[in-house]
Amino acid sequence: MKKLMSYLIVCWCLLFSSLGFADRVIIHMSLLAKNGPGEAIGTVTAKDTKYGLLLIPALTDLPSGMHGFHIHNNPSCANGGMSAGDHFDPKYTTKHLGPYNDKGHLGDLPVLIVDQANKAQTPVLAPRLKVADIKGHALIVHLHGDNYSDKPEKNGSGGAMLACGVIR
C-alpha cells in the first residue's frame, strides 16, 4: 500500500508539474520532391524552454555533415520547398545573421548536424523563438551548412532545400 501511495503521489506531481511546462509541437519532416513532400525522414520536436526554443531532431536518411536549418514564412513544402517562401523575418530586417543576432531573420536557426550514420539527433537551441512564433510556418533543412551571412550568397550559402516540414 505504501508503494502504491508513493507511486500515485509521484504521478500526481508529474502530471501537475507538466501543466506548467510551455508549449511543444512535433514537426513531421520529409525529403523534398518536385511536387511537394517526398519520403518521410522523421520528426523534429520543438518545445519552449526558459532559454528559448529547443529543437530535438529525430531524422534519418540525410547526408552527413552540417546543414542550414531555418523557419520559412509559409506553411508549405510544395514546389520543391520553394512555396515555403523566404526565411521567417517578421521585423523585415532582410538580413541573414544567424540565430543569436536580433538584427536579422527570426527564422535563422543553429546548423543541423547529421552524423556518419546519416542521422540527425543533436538538439539545437534558438534563443529568440517560441513555439507560438513558428506555428503556421515551415521548417527547412538545406543541403549545405550555414555561414550566418548574406555573403558570398544570400541566406547563408545553404544551397538547395533538402527536407521540409509544415509546423501546425
C-alpha positions in Angstrom: 0.0 0.0 0.0 2.8 2.3 0.9 4.4 1.8 -2.6 1.1 2.4 -4.3 0.6 5.6 -2.4 4.1 6.8 -3.2 3.6 5.9 -6.9 0.3 7.9 -7.0 1.9 10.9 -5.4 4.8 10.9 -7.9 2.4 10.5 -10.8 0.2 13.4 -9.4 3.3 15.6 -9.0 4.5 14.8 -12.5 1.1 15.5 -14.0 0.6 18.8 -12.4 4.2 20.0 -12.8 4.0 19.2 -16.5 1.0 21.5 -16.8 3.3 24.4 -16.1 5.7 23.5 -19.0 5.4 25.5 -22.1 4.1 24.5 -25.5 5.5 21.8 -27.7 4.9 20.8 -31.3 6.1 17.8 -33.4 7.1 18.6 -36.9 6.9 15.7 -39.4 9.8 16.1 -41.9 10.0 14.7 -45.5 12.6 14.9 -48.2 11.6 17.4 -50.9 10.4 16.3 -54.3 9.3 18.5 -57.3 5.6 18.1 -56.4 5.9 18.5 -52.6 6.9 16.3 -49.8 8.6 13.0 -50.6 9.8 10.2 -48.4 9.2 10.7 -44.6 12.5 11.0 -42.7 11.4 11.5 -39.1 10.4 14.4 -36.8 11.7 17.4 -35.1 10.2 18.2 -31.7 10.1 21.9 -30.8 9.5 22.9 -27.3 9.7 26.0 -25.2 12.3 26.3 -22.5 13.3 29.2 -20.3 16.4 29.6 -22.7 14.4 29.7 -25.9 13.1 27.1 -28.4 14.7 23.7 -28.2 14.5 21.7 -31.4 15.1 18.0 -31.0 15.6 16.2 -34.3 15.0 12.5 -34.9 15.8 12.4 -38.6 17.3 9.8 -40.9 18.5 9.5 -44.5 20.2 12.8 -44.7 23.8 13.4 -45.9 26.3 13.6 -43.1 27.7 17.0 -42.2 26.3 20.4 -41.3 23.1 21.7 -42.9 21.4 25.1 -42.9 18.2 24.9 -40.7 15.6 27.6 -41.0 12.0 28.5 -40.3 10.4 29.8 -43.6 7.4 32.1 -43.9 4.8 29.8 -45.5 3.3 26.6 -44.2 4.0 24.7 -47.4 6.6 22.2 -48.8 5.2 22.3 -52.3 7.2 23.1 -55.4 10.4 21.5 -54.1 10.2 23.7 -51.0 10.0 27.0 -52.9 6.4 27.5 -51.7 7.8 27.8 -48.1 8.9 31.3 -49.1 11.7 33.3 -47.5 13.2 32.9 -44.1 10.8 34.0 -41.3 11.5 37.7 -40.8 8.6 39.4 -39.1 10.7 42.5 -38.4 11.6 42.8 -42.1 15.3 43.0 -41.3 16.1 41.4 -44.7 19.4 40.2 -43.1 20.7 36.6 -42.6 22.7 37.0 -39.4 22.1 33.7 -37.5 20.1 32.6 -34.5 21.9 34.8 -31.9 21.7 38.2 -33.6 18.5 40.1 -33.1 19.2 42.4 -36.1 18.5 39.5 -38.6 15.9 36.9 -39.6 14.0 35.4 -36.7 13.8 32.1 -38.6 17.6 31.6 -38.6 18.4 28.5 -36.6 21.7 26.9 -35.5 23.0 24.4 -38.0 21.6 20.9 -38.1 24.4 18.3 -37.5 24.0 14.9 -39.3 26.3 12.1 -38.2 28.1 9.5 -40.2 25.1 7.1 -39.9 23.1 9.8 -41.7 21.0 10.6 -38.6 20.3 14.0 -37.0 19.8 13.7 -33.3 21.7 16.6 -31.7 19.3 19.2 -30.3 19.7 22.9 -31.1 18.6 25.9 -29.2 17.1 29.0 -30.9 17.1 31.6 -28.1 14.9 34.2 -29.8 12.0 31.9 -30.7 9.0 30.2 -29.0 6.6 27.5 -30.3 3.9 30.2 -30.8 6.2 32.0 -33.2 6.8 29.1 -35.5 3.3 27.7 -35.8 1.9 28.2 -39.3 5.3 28.2 -41.0 7.7 25.6 -42.5 10.9 24.1 -41.2 13.5 23.6 -43.9 16.8 21.6 -44.0 19.2 22.9 -46.6 21.8 20.8 -48.4 24.9 22.7 -47.2 26.0 24.4 -44.0 25.2 28.0 -43.0 27.7 30.8 -42.6 25.1 33.2 -41.0 25.8 35.8 -43.6 24.4 37.1 -46.9 27.9 36.8 -48.5 29.1 35.2 -50.7 25.4 34.0 -51.2 22.2 35.3 -49.7 20.8 33.4 -46.7 23.9 31.7 -45.5 25.0 29.7 -48.6 22.9 26.7 -47.5 22.1 25.8 -51.1 19.2 23.7 -52.2 16.4 22.8 -49.9 16.7 19.2 -48.9 13.8 18.4 -46.5 10.7 20.2 -45.2 8.0 20.0 -42.6 4.9 22.1 -42.1 4.5 23.4 -38.5 1.0 23.0 -37.3 
